[in-house]
Amino acid sequence: MAHLGARRRTTRHTAPQAVNRRRSEGGLRAWLASVDWNGVRFRTVAVIFFLAWGALWARAAYIQLWEGPFLAERARRQHMSSETVSTPRGMITDRSGNILARSVECRSIYVNPGAVTDIEATAAALGGILGRPADKIRPLLEKKRSFVWVARRVDDATAEAVRQADLPGVELTREYERIYPYRQVAGQLLGFVGMDGKGLEGVERSFEEQLGGLSVRQAVQRDASGRLFDVDSDYEAQPAEDVHLTLDLQIQSIAEEEIAKAVEEDGAKWGGVMIVDVPSGDILAWAQYPFFNPNSYRQYRPGEYRNRLAQDALEPGSTFKPFLIASALQEGVVTPDTVFNCEHGLWKSRYITIRDDTRPKENEQTVTKILANSSNIGCGKIGLELGAVKYQRYLSRLGFGERTGLKLSESKGILRPAREWSEADLISSSFGQSLSVTVTQMAQAYLTLANEGVYRPLRLVLDDDVGGGEQRIFSTAITRQVLAMMREVVDGGTGRRAAIPGVS
């Protein structure tokens, strides 16, 4: 009974719920049947569209306002780059305007590997134009850089062939080639320019700032193929300046002809000549043999293009004796007629044995004869009379032991302080040993003698103002006496071979 009662209670409660459920299901069906589903779909699509549209505008606003500058800069970097823009190098001329060095415009080929669409075809095309195997060019096209040189300074026909080929990623750029119209004339002095257009030796290097001008980095834009389509023209390179040397081309040519002849006749390794205009100190000729042609500098060894006249320091030997005589005369320790015993050509001092190359008949010789006969013994004894301190001071004032001041790479030579000289050093330096000098230093010192004892700086560039550097070292009377003695050397002494008819 309890079981039946429970069952009846369950049945009583279930019946109303079922009725309600049937009623609800019927209402839902009725409501669903009454809905305008076309309108619902339209409104749903419209809402989704406007939400998406709003999201896009929100994203665009975010990018524009917050990420815009960063993305714009990144896009600019992808299509823009900076390239060096330079002007032609300045010319180098002689004193009359003859062009010794100039630059001519040419074309070079480079590639942007990332813009190359077909490596094999491009390598084959460039190989055919340049006359090089394609497998030598292919590695250049595979590099992970945006700029790779393919060929520098090609001729006009090659440049035009590349232009006509119109290869994606392959471009031509303007460069300048350095030309030396007179080939080997003053070659070691002029020096040369490397592939990057920078001076590497000689005047080209020493005057790089003036000749090279000021290169700038210019912003350029390129398309996806690497082709140039826009240049920021706000950048301007500083024009280069010309350098006008004091050289005289005609005198230079004669000097080179004569030094070449002398070197060949004497079997020397090299020789040099420097000719200076006394009133101005201008260097009219700077000749060195064997010659060097800067147009083909790669064919020479460094020793062949070294500017020996400024960089090589050597013992001057007997060419140094006039400076000893001038110093001794200026100090009053001797006169032109002072007599010395020249020991019959062989002198054994306390520390050194000296020999004369020639043994004149007269053992007793005046200072004038000592210079004319180039007596080492006589000069050694004059040096002892003068003393190391005074002699070294005159040599220093003449410019020995220091660079001459020319805007070139120079050697100082060797001139030790007097306190470091032994008696043997004093004797040997009296005839040009135990010290070393350059040709430029010798030219500077001889200019002082020729200028009647007044030191005047050498000048290599016409525009240089070397005024204010003059100082008197020897009196006019002393230098005239020395010059008269030097005439004796070529008139009847050991320098007769150097005599020039009509020149005293």
Backbone torsions as a table, in degrees:
resi	resn	phi	psi	omega
1	MET	NA	-42.2	177.2
2	ALA	-59.9	-39.7	-179.7
3	HIS	-64.9	-43.6	-179.9
4	LEU	-66.1	-38.9	178.6
5	GLY	-61.8	-43.4	179.1
6	ALA	-63.2	-38.5	-179.4
7	ARG	-64.9	-38.9	179.6
8	ARG	-66.3	-38.9	-179.4
9	ARG	-63.7	-38.7	178.8
10	THR	-64.8	-41.2	-179.7
11	THR	-64.6	-38.8	179.8
12	ARG	-63.3	-38.5	-176.4
13	HIS	-80.6	-28.5	-175.4
14	THR	-75.0	-32.9	-175.5
15	ALA	-61.3	-48.4	178.9
16	PRO	-63.5	-35.8	179.4
17	GLN	-64.7	-41.5	179.1
18	ALA	-63.5	-39.8	178.7
19	VAL	-62.7	-44.7	179.9
20	ASN	-63.1	-39.6	179.6
21	ARG	-62.9	-41.7	179.2
22	ARG	-64.3	-36.6	178.3
23	ARG	-66.3	-42.3	-179.6
24	SER	-64.3	-43.8	179.5
25	GLU	-63.2	-37.2	178.6
26	GLY	-67.7	-36.4	178.6
27	GLY	-68.8	-38.2	-180.0
28	LEU	-64.5	-41.5	179.2
29	ARG	-64.0	-39.2	180.0
30	ALA	-65.8	-40.7	-179.6
31	TRP	-67.1	-43.4	178.9
32	LEU	-62.4	-36.3	179.6
33	ALA	-69.4	-26.6	-177.3
34	SER	-87.4	-12.3	-177.1
35	VAL	-72.6	140.8	174.8
36	ASP	-88.2	90.2	-174.9
37	TRP	-67.1	-27.7	175.2
38	ASN	-62.6	-41.1	178.2
39	GLY	-67.4	-39.7	179.1
40	VAL	-62.0	-45.7	180.0
41	ARG	-61.4	-41.7	-179.8
42	PHE	-62.0	-46.4	-178.5
43	ARG	-65.6	-36.2	179.0
44	THR	-64.4	-47.5	178.3
45	VAL	-61.1	-40.2	-179.3
46	ALA	-63.0	-42.8	179.9
47	VAL	-63.6	-45.7	179.5
48	ILE	-61.1	-42.7	-179.8
49	PHE	-60.4	-47.2	-177.9
50	PHE	-68.4	-33.0	175.4
51	LEU	-64.6	-45.3	178.4
52	ALA	-63.1	-43.7	179.0
53	TRP	-60.1	-42.5	178.4
54	GLY	-64.8	-39.3	178.2
55	ALA	-63.6	-41.2	178.5
56	LEU	-62.2	-44.8	179.6
57	TRP	-65.2	-37.6	177.9
58	ALA	-64.1	-42.2	178.5
59	ARG	-64.4	-42.1	179.6
60	ALA	-62.5	-41.4	178.9
61	ALA	-64.5	-39.6	179.0
62	TYR	-63.2	-46.5	-179.9
63	ILE	-63.2	-42.7	-176.4
64	GLN	-66.4	-42.7	-172.7
65	LEU	-86.7	-37.3	-174.5
66	TRP	-104.9	-48.0	-177.5
67	GLU	-95.2	-7.8	-175.3
68	GLY	-54.2	-53.9	-178.6
69	PRO	-58.5	-40.5	-179.6
70	PHE	-64.9	-47.0	-178.4
71	LEU	-67.5	-36.4	178.6
72	ALA	-64.3	-39.8	179.0
73	GLU	-66.8	-39.8	179.0
74	ARG	-65.4	-40.1	177.5
75	ALA	-65.7	-38.5	179.5
76	ARG	-63.9	-40.4	-180.0
77	ARG	-66.1	-30.6	-179.4
78	GLN	-67.6	-28.9	-175.6
79	HIS	-112.8	-5.3	-178.7
80	MET	-118.6	149.7	176.2
81	SER	-148.5	171.5	177.5
82	SER	-115.2	137.4	179.3
83	GLU	-128.0	148.4	179.0
84	THR	-75.0	127.8	178.1
85	VAL	-114.3	125.7	-178.7
86	SER	-135.1	159.6	176.3
87	THR	-98.1	166.4	176.4
88	PRO	-59.7	144.7	175.2
89	ARG	-60.6	150.8	176.1
90	GLY	-67.0	158.8	179.3
91	MET	-83.4	155.9	169.5
92	ILE	-113.2	126.2	-178.2
93	THR	-126.7	166.1	171.4
94	ASP	-87.6	-174.2	-174.1
95	ARG	-66.5	-20.6	179.9
96	SER	-98.3	3.9	179.1
97	GLY	92.2	2.6	175.8
98	ASN	-65.6	130.1	-174.1
99	ILE	-79.7	117.5	178.5
100	LEU	-95.6	-24.3	178.2
101	ALA	-154.1	135.8	178.0
102	ARG	-150.7	167.4	-179.7
103	SER	-115.3	139.7	177.0
104	VAL	-120.9	144.0	-178.1
105	GLU	-73.6	141.4	177.5
106	CYS	-147.8	-179.6	-178.4
107	ARG	-121.2	145.9	174.7
108	SER	-126.5	154.7	-175.5
109	ILE	-109.2	131.6	173.9
110	TYR	-136.0	168.0	-177.4
111	VAL	-136.3	144.3	169.5
112	ASN	-102.7	96.2	-173.1
113	PRO	-53.7	-33.5	-179.0
114	GLY	-66.6	-20.1	-178.9
115	ALA	-97.8	-1.7	179.1
116	VAL	-76.6	124.7	-176.7
117	THR	-88.5	-29.4	-178.6
118	ASP	-140.1	100.2	-174.8
119	ILE	-62.5	-45.0	-176.8
120	GLU	-63.6	-46.9	-178.5
121	ALA	-66.0	-40.0	180.0
122	THR	-66.3	-42.8	178.7
123	ALA	-62.2	-41.7	179.6
124	ALA	-65.4	-41.9	-178.9
125	ALA	-65.6	-46.4	179.1
126	LEU	-65.6	-38.4	177.8
127	GLY	-60.7	-40.4	178.5
128	GLY	-66.4	-38.6	-179.5
129	ILE	-70.6	-42.0	-174.7
130	LEU	-90.2	-8.7	-177.9
131	GLY	70.3	34.4	179.9
132	ARG	-124.5	150.9	178.5
133	PRO	-61.2	141.3	-179.7
134	ALA	-61.3	-33.9	-178.4
135	ASP	-71.1	-12.0	173.8
136	LYS	-84.7	-23.4	-178.5
137	ILE	-93.4	-30.7	-176.1
138	ARG	-54.0	-44.5	179.7
139	PRO	-59.6	-29.4	178.5
140	LEU	-67.1	-35.2	-178.3
141	LEU	-77.9	-12.1	-177.7
142	GLU	-101.7	1.1	-178.7
143	LYS	-68.8	151.0	-178.7
144	LYS	-93.2	48.6	177.6
145	ARG	-131.3	164.0	-178.8
146	SER	-93.7	-6.3	-178.1
147	PHE	-146.0	119.2	179.8
148	VAL	-137.7	126.5	176.2
149	TRP	-68.9	139.4	174.5
150	VAL	-109.5	-46.6	178.7
151	ALA	-154.9	135.9	-177.7
152	ARG	-105.1	138.4	171.2
153	ARG	52.9	62.0	179.4
154	VAL	-85.4	163.4	179.2
155	ASP	-76.0	170.6	-175.1
156	ASP	-62.6	-38.0	-178.5
157	ALA	-64.5	-41.7	179.1
158	THR	-66.1	-43.0	179.1
159	ALA	-61.1	-41.7	179.7
160	GLU	-66.5	-37.0	178.1
161	ALA	-63.8	-40.4	177.5
162	VAL	-65.7	-40.6	179.2
163	ARG	-62.7	-42.5	-179.7
164	GLN	-69.1	-32.2	-179.3
165	ALA	-66.4	-29.1	175.6
166	ASP	50.8	55.4	-177.7
167	LEU	-86.0	126.6	178.5
168	PRO	-57.6	131.4	178.5
169	GLY	86.9	-10.9	-179.2
170	VAL	-102.5	126.5	-175.4
171	GLU	-132.5	160.8	173.3
172	LEU	-109.0	142.7	175.7
173	THR	-132.3	156.8	-178.0
174	ARG	-86.6	133.8	172.2
175	GLU	-136.7	179.5	179.2
176	TYR	-129.5	137.1	178.6
177	GLU	-106.3	136.3	-178.1
178	ARG	-87.3	129.7	-178.2
179	ILE	-121.4	137.7	176.7
180	TYR	-117.1	96.0	-171.3
181	PRO	-58.3	-32.7	-177.1
182	TYR	-97.1	17.5	174.2
183	ARG	53.7	-108.9	-171.0
184	GLN	-82.5	-3.5	-177.1
185	VAL	-61.5	121.3	-179.0
186	ALA	54.7	32.5	-174.2
187	GLY	-57.4	-49.1	-178.2
188	GLN	-67.1	-31.5	177.7
189	LEU	-71.0	-45.8	-178.2
190	LEU	-66.0	-38.4	-175.8
191	GLY	76.8	-153.5	-178.3
192	PHE	-157.6	170.4	-177.7
193	VAL	-115.0	138.3	179.4
194	GLY	-81.4	-177.6	-177.7
195	MET	-63.2	-26.3	-179.9
196	ASP	-86.1	6.0	177.0
197	GLY	81.5	10.2	179.7
198	LYS	-101.4	141.1	178.0
199	GLY	-66.0	133.0	-177.4
200	LEU	-111.4	-23.3	-178.7
201	GLU	-146.7	160.7	170.9
202	GLY	60.9	-149.7	179.8
203	VAL	-58.6	-37.1	-179.8
204	GLU	-57.2	-37.3	-179.7
205	ARG	-83.3	-45.2	-175.3
206	SER	-65.6	-29.6	-179.1
207	PHE	-110.4	31.5	-177.5
208	GLU	-57.5	-43.9	-177.5
209	GLU	-61.9	-39.1	-179.4
210	GLN	-77.9	-46.1	-176.7
211	LEU	-74.3	-35.0	-174.8
212	GLY	-84.0	-13.5	-176.8
213	GLY	66.6	-157.0	-179.9
214	LEU	-125.5	110.5	177.1
215	SER	-78.7	147.8	178.1
216	VAL	-127.3	159.7	175.1
217	ARG	-92.0	120.4	-176.2
218	GLN	-107.9	133.3	179.5
219	ALA	-78.1	130.0	179.1
220	VAL	-131.3	150.3	176.6
221	GLN	-114.2	139.1	179.2
222	ARG	-129.9	152.5	177.5
223	ASP	-81.1	-173.9	-176.0
224	ALA	-62.9	-23.0	179.1
225	SER	-89.8	1.2	178.9
226	GLY	87.7	7.8	-177.8
227	ARG	-84.3	139.5	-178.5
228	LEU	-71.9	130.6	175.6
229	PHE	-133.5	-5.9	177.2
230	ASP	-156.8	142.2	178.9
231	VAL	-131.0	134.5	175.4
232	ASP	-75.9	105.0	-173.4
233	SER	-84.7	4.5	179.2
234	ASP	-72.1	-17.8	-179.1
235	TYR	-89.7	136.0	177.2
236	GLU	-133.5	134.2	176.4
237	ALA	-80.0	147.4	178.8
238	GLN	-77.9	126.0	-178.3
239	PRO	-59.5	144.8	176.8
240	ALA	-76.4	162.8	179.1
241	GLU	-115.3	150.8	176.1
242	ASP	-82.3	155.2	174.8
243	VAL	-118.3	120.6	-178.2
244	HIS	-104.2	107.8	-178.7
245	LEU	-79.9	161.4	178.3
246	THR	-82.2	-3.6	-178.0
247	LEU	-59.5	147.8	171.2
248	ASP	-109.9	115.0	-172.1
249	LEU	-57.3	-38.1	-178.9
250	GLN	-68.0	-46.3	178.5
251	ILE	-65.2	-38.7	178.1
252	GLN	-59.8	-44.0	-178.7
253	SER	-64.7	-40.8	178.5
254	ILE	-65.2	-43.5	180.0
255	ALA	-61.0	-41.2	-180.0
256	GLU	-67.1	-38.5	178.5
257	GLU	-63.3	-43.0	-177.0
258	GLU	-72.5	-40.1	-179.1
259	ILE	-69.8	-33.6	176.6
260	ALA	-63.8	-41.9	179.5
261	LYS	-64.2	-43.4	-178.0
262	ALA	-66.2	-42.4	-179.8
263	VAL	-63.4	-42.7	-179.2
264	GLU	-67.1	-40.8	-178.8
265	GLU	-67.0	-37.7	-176.8
266	ASP	-91.5	-5.1	-179.6
267	GLY	66.7	30.5	-179.3
268	ALA	-79.7	161.0	177.3
269	LYS	-74.9	-38.6	178.2
270	TRP	-160.6	167.4	177.7
271	GLY	-153.9	157.7	-179.3
272	GLY	-142.9	152.7	178.4
273	VAL	-136.5	134.5	171.8
274	MET	-129.3	125.6	-180.0
275	ILE	-113.9	128.1	-174.1
276	VAL	-122.6	137.2	173.3
277	ASP	-81.5	117.6	-171.8
278	VAL	-63.7	-49.1	-176.5
279	PRO	-58.8	-34.6	-175.1
280	SER	-105.1	-22.0	-173.1
281	GLY	79.8	7.5	-179.6
282	ASP	-70.9	135.0	175.8
283	ILE	-83.0	115.0	-176.4
284	LEU	-91.8	-26.2	179.4
285	ALA	-145.8	139.7	178.3
286	TRP	-138.2	87.8	-171.1
287	ALA	-112.6	141.3	179.3
288	GLN	-143.0	137.5	179.1
289	TYR	-132.1	138.9	5.6
290	PRO	-63.7	151.2	-176.1
291	PHE	-74.1	165.7	176.9
292	PHE	-139.0	126.7	179.4
293	ASN	-101.8	108.4	-177.5
294	PRO	-63.3	-20.8	179.7
295	ASN	-62.6	-25.4	-178.5
296	SER	-130.1	50.1	-173.0
297	TYR	-61.7	-24.1	-179.0
298	ARG	-67.4	-16.9	-178.1
299	GLN	-84.8	-2.0	-175.3
300	TYR	-112.8	151.5	173.0
301	ARG	-84.2	155.9	-178.2
302	PRO	-52.2	-38.8	-179.5
303	GLY	-65.1	-21.0	-177.7
304	GLU	-84.6	-23.8	177.2
305	TYR	-107.5	5.0	176.2
306	ARG	-66.6	136.9	179.7
307	ASN	-80.5	83.6	-172.0
308	ARG	-64.1	-31.1	-176.8
309	LEU	-62.7	-26.1	179.0
310	ALA	-106.8	-23.9	-170.6
311	GLN	-106.8	-21.5	-178.1
312	ASP	-94.3	121.0	177.4
313	ALA	-102.8	124.3	-175.3
314	LEU	-131.3	161.5	172.0
315	GLU	-70.0	126.0	-174.9
316	PRO	-77.3	-19.8	179.7
317	GLY	64.3	-142.3	-172.8
318	SER	-65.9	-19.1	177.8
319	THR	-65.4	-9.8	-178.3
320	PHE	-89.8	-14.0	-171.8
321	LYS	-62.5	-35.6	178.4
322	PRO	-58.4	-30.7	-179.3
323	PHE	-72.7	-33.9	173.8
324	LEU	-63.8	-48.7	-178.0
325	ILE	-61.1	-44.4	-179.4
326	ALA	-62.3	-41.6	-179.8
327	SER	-65.2	-43.1	-179.6
328	ALA	-67.1	-40.2	177.1
329	LEU	-64.7	-42.8	-178.8
330	GLN	-63.0	-35.7	-180.0
331	GLU	-82.0	-9.6	177.1
332	GLY	78.6	14.7	-179.6
333	VAL	-80.7	-17.1	175.9
334	VAL	-144.1	166.5	169.3
335	THR	-124.9	170.0	178.0
336	PRO	-57.6	-23.8	-176.2
337	ASP	-101.6	3.0	176.9
338	THR	-62.1	134.5	-174.2
339	VAL	-104.7	138.6	176.5
340	PHE	-127.6	147.2	175.3
341	ASN	-81.6	116.5	-176.6
342	CYS	-93.3	15.2	166.7
343	GLU	56.5	29.2	178.9
344	HIS	55.4	30.6	174.7
345	GLY	87.6	1.1	178.7
346	LEU	-142.1	118.4	-175.7
347	TRP	-129.4	121.1	175.9
348	LYS	-105.3	98.3	177.0
349	SER	-80.9	-172.8	-177.2
350	ARG	-65.8	-31.4	-172.6
351	TYR	-122.4	-7.6	-173.4
352	ILE	-154.5	148.4	175.8
353	THR	-106.8	128.5	-176.1
354	ILE	-117.3	139.6	176.0
355	ARG	-125.6	147.8	171.3
356	ASP	-98.5	140.3	179.6
357	ASP	-67.6	-34.3	178.4
358	THR	-119.0	148.3	-179.6
359	ARG	-121.2	93.3	179.6
360	PRO	-66.9	163.4	-178.3
361	LYS	-63.1	-36.5	-177.4
362	GLU	-83.7	120.7	176.2
363	ASN	-78.1	-38.0	177.0
364	GLU	-86.4	118.9	-175.0
365	GLN	-128.0	141.5	174.2
366	THR	-75.3	168.3	176.9
367	VAL	-59.6	-39.1	178.3
368	THR	-60.5	-45.1	-180.0
369	LYS	-69.3	-34.9	178.3
370	ILE	-59.4	-42.7	178.3
371	LEU	-70.8	-41.9	-179.3
372	ALA	-62.5	-39.6	-178.7
373	ASN	-90.4	-0.6	179.2
374	SER	53.3	51.3	-177.8
375	SER	-80.4	116.0	175.4
376	ASN	-65.4	-38.9	-178.8
377	ILE	-64.9	-47.0	179.2
378	GLY	-60.7	-43.1	179.8
379	CYS	-66.7	-37.6	178.1
380	GLY	-60.7	-40.7	179.5
381	LYS	-70.6	-35.4	175.3
382	ILE	-63.9	-40.2	178.2
383	GLY	-60.3	-39.9	177.8
384	LEU	-64.6	-37.4	177.4
385	GLU	-65.3	-38.5	-177.3
386	LEU	-74.6	-42.8	-178.9
387	GLY	92.5	151.4	-174.6
388	ALA	-66.0	-41.1	-175.0
389	VAL	-62.9	-50.1	-178.4
390	LYS	-67.1	-42.1	-178.4
391	TYR	-63.2	-45.8	-179.4
392	GLN	-64.5	-35.0	179.9
393	ARG	-64.6	-42.4	178.2
394	TYR	-65.1	-42.1	179.8
395	LEU	-62.0	-39.6	179.0
396	SER	-65.7	-41.1	179.1
397	ARG	-67.0	-28.1	176.8
398	LEU	-74.4	-11.5	176.5
399	GLY	108.8	-0.7	179.1
400	PHE	-73.2	144.6	-177.3
401	GLY	84.9	-1.4	178.4
402	GLU	-136.9	159.0	175.4
403	ARG	-71.9	150.6	-175.4
404	THR	-73.8	-18.2	-177.3
405	GLY	101.2	-5.0	173.5
406	LEU	-64.5	145.9	-177.6
407	LYS	-81.0	61.5	-179.9
408	LEU	-137.5	167.0	173.1
409	SER	-75.7	114.1	-174.8
410	GLU	-124.8	153.5	170.7
411	SER	-94.9	145.3	176.6
412	LYS	-78.8	-18.3	-171.7
413	GLY	74.0	-167.5	-179.5
414	ILE	-129.5	116.0	171.7
415	LEU	-140.2	99.3	-175.7
416	ARG	-75.4	156.4	175.5
417	PRO	-59.5	149.3	-176.3
418	ALA	-59.8	-31.1	-178.5
419	ARG	-65.1	-18.3	-179.9
420	GLU	-94.0	-0.6	-177.9
421	TRP	-83.9	135.6	168.4
422	SER	-91.8	174.5	176.6
423	GLU	-62.9	-37.6	177.6
424	ALA	-63.8	-37.5	177.4
425	ASP	-64.3	-42.7	-180.0
426	LEU	-62.0	-44.6	-179.2
427	ILE	-64.8	-48.6	-175.8
428	SER	-69.8	-33.9	178.2
429	SER	-70.2	-19.4	178.4
430	SER	-66.5	-23.6	174.6
431	PHE	-119.6	32.2	167.6
432	GLY	83.2	25.1	174.1
433	GLN	-119.9	171.5	-178.2
434	SER	67.7	13.8	174.1
435	LEU	-152.2	166.6	179.0
436	SER	-138.5	147.1	-176.3
437	VAL	-141.4	163.9	175.0
438	THR	-102.1	165.2	177.0
439	VAL	-62.7	-37.7	179.4
440	THR	-64.2	-38.8	176.9
441	GLN	-65.1	-40.3	178.1
442	MET	-64.6	-40.6	178.0
443	ALA	-63.0	-40.8	178.7
444	GLN	-62.6	-43.3	-178.6
445	ALA	-69.2	-42.3	178.5
446	TYR	-67.8	-29.9	174.5
447	LEU	-61.1	-36.8	178.2
448	THR	-63.6	-43.5	176.9
449	LEU	-63.8	-45.1	-178.3
450	ALA	-67.2	-25.8	-179.2
451	ASN	-92.0	26.4	176.4
452	GLU	58.9	41.0	172.0
453	GLY	90.3	0.2	-179.0
454	VAL	-99.3	122.2	177.3
455	TYR	-71.6	126.5	177.6
456	ARG	-131.5	126.9	-178.2
457	PRO	-61.5	142.8	172.9
458	LEU	-66.6	152.4	177.4
459	ARG	-131.4	130.5	179.5
460	LEU	-111.0	-23.6	-178.0
461	VAL	-117.1	128.9	-174.6
462	LEU	-59.9	-34.0	-176.1
463	ASP	-78.5	-11.0	-178.4
464	ASP	-72.4	136.0	175.5
465	ASP	-101.5	105.6	-178.5
466	VAL	-102.6	13.9	178.8
467	GLY	-64.3	153.6	179.0
468	GLY	91.0	-8.7	-179.6
469	GLY	-95.9	5.1	-177.2
470	GLU	-79.9	143.2	174.9
471	GLN	-154.6	144.2	-179.9
472	ARG	-84.4	131.6	179.2
473	ILE	-112.7	-44.0	177.1
474	PHE	-121.0	150.8	177.5
475	SER	-71.3	160.1	179.0
476	THR	-60.4	-41.6	-178.6
477	ALA	-63.0	-41.8	-179.3
478	ILE	-64.8	-46.5	-177.9
479	THR	-65.4	-34.4	177.5
480	ARG	-66.2	-37.9	175.9
481	GLN	-62.9	-43.3	-179.4
482	VAL	-65.5	-42.5	179.2
483	LEU	-62.8	-37.0	177.1
484	ALA	-65.5	-39.4	176.6
485	MET	-64.0	-38.8	-179.3
486	MET	-65.8	-30.4	175.5
487	ARG	-65.5	-34.7	177.7
488	GLU	-62.2	-30.4	-179.3
489	VAL	-62.3	-42.8	-177.6
490	VAL	-89.3	-23.3	-179.1
491	ASP	-78.0	-39.6	-177.9
492	GLY	-149.0	8.5	-177.8
493	GLY	-103.9	-149.2	-174.8
494	THR	-78.9	-6.4	-178.2
495	GLY	-106.3	28.7	-177.1
496	ARG	-60.9	-30.8	-179.4
497	ARG	-68.2	-18.4	-179.3
498	ALA	-88.8	-3.1	-179.3
499	ALA	-64.8	136.3	178.4
500	ILE	-117.2	120.0	179.8
501	PRO	-55.3	130.0	178.4
502	GLY	86.9	-4.9	-180.0
503	VAL	-119.7	126.3	-178.9
504	SER	-103.8	NA	NA
